[in-house]
Amino acid sequence: MIKGSVGTVTTQYYNHQSPLVLESGETLPSLTIAYEKYGSLNRDASNAILLCHALSGDAHVAGHHEGEKRTGWWDAVVGPGKAFDTERYFVICSNIIGGCKGSTGPSSENPATGKPYGPAFPVITIRDMINAQKLLIDHLGISRLYAVAGGSMGGMQVLQWTVSYPDFVKKAVVIATSAYSTPQQIAFNEVGRQAIVSDPEWNGGKYYDRTSSGPVRGLSLARMVGHITYLSNESMHEKFGRALQGKEQISFDFSTDFAVESYLHHQGDTFTKRFDANSYLYITKAIDYFDLIKDGSLTEGLKPATAAFLVISVSSDWLYPPYQSQEIVSALTANDREVHYCEIRSNYGHDAFLLESGQMNYLVGKFLSHTVVGDVMIRDVPTIEEGSTTAVTARRLINLEVNHLPVLSANGQLAGIVTSWDIAKAVAKNFLWLDEIMSKNVITTTPDEPIESVAKKMEEHSISALPVIDENQHVIGLITSDAISMLIGRVTS
Ligand code: SAM
């Protein structure tokens, strides 16, 4: 399949005019959520995927804005034929509240004063971020997300979604993240915050109406520290070594000697042109507060989550090391949840989730397109009672316009199956009772059986439908070869 771009896209805005009560107990009187969407929502609104961005991300995930060349932050995996295939899925991404890319945050106007909130903006949490996203998803008419995915702080939002709205999330993709912030992570965030608040231009967070450009030195420093944590020792060696910047020899003063210094300055400077210092403070606080451990146990904390999970870590990520992903996997496994785990081999450090597009496309694409019987089975299955006559059975098949009827015993368990082919046999041989024509050795399946395996089973036995049963031999569905052949059409319709 040709992997393409979503092309030219525009950011949209949802204005929610009612208050949002925050985890702190404070209230945002109204809010705006900036978002982008790609692909089309299918008829039963079952193909929506929400992508959650990291600390400095925004709603612009894929494609490019009119007149700009720069593509969205996860363009490598979002688009036609890519993991988040916009030919199949309706992909949405919104800017978090507290941010500065179109959603309500500290630089937005405070309706009470008509001026930017600044430090009057309430402290927000990861849970508040996803509660705001939920308002947008409701507004878009989606009652269940096919998947929620994200890396770093985006992964925290995904985890929070699965715990706060378990019935709302079918699949969760959690990359290079943790279920709680460690002291080391909090420590790095605090250094960044201190760099900002100790810049005199921060002015207690009230710098928007001043003529200065705000705490750019502090914000730049915060970004420099942060950026180091996104790279790895190996990748820095590879990229910079001990190369000097624009000079032949070290200069024995405090000017920029090394290429790595120059690179960090550049990263810091460009960041100040696109990011608000107060947002940096609020968002890093939200990360620090994130903690899904309940009663001392992550297993307890993740208990409400019912989604199928793909957890990915990066071998060289020392900011969110693989052990933190493995803790998530262990907790989910202890809760008997479906979880797939992969540690990708990469030298890119934490940033690998944005850069290793080959591995990401493969792993995420496979996980998202993986289908099990429960996804496509018919749920309200007509059945017939054991002991019925062939005439009653024939009438039911005709009236309900079906080809297969599971036969149930008096206690509701599966006792056999009868098809129109068996009715032909009854007519040919003059059988009067269902018991004489039904097949008693029924080939069955369960909701968690992969679709490929069930398709193989049907082909081997030359049958076109299998009853889906639970652990008590009760029929909870029926899967037909028609449903399997329609599978691709259903997802893309
Ligand atoms: N295409 C046909 C179908 O599945 O309806 C298959 C023809 S096969 C010769 C028909 C026989 O398979 C009938 O006697 C029917 O009762 C039996 N049958 C259908 N589904 C079955 C299942 N899941 N397990 C066992 N027997 C089954």
Boltz pocket constraint, residues with backbone or C-beta under 6 A from the ligand:
constraints:
  - pocket:
      binder: B
      contacts: [[A, 403], [A, 417], [A, 418], [A, 419], [A, 421], [A, 422], [A, 437], [A, 438], [A, 439], [A, 441], [A, 442], [A, 443], [A, 444], [A, 461], [A, 462], [A, 463], [A, 464], [A, 465], [A, 466], [A, 467]]
      max_distance: 6.0
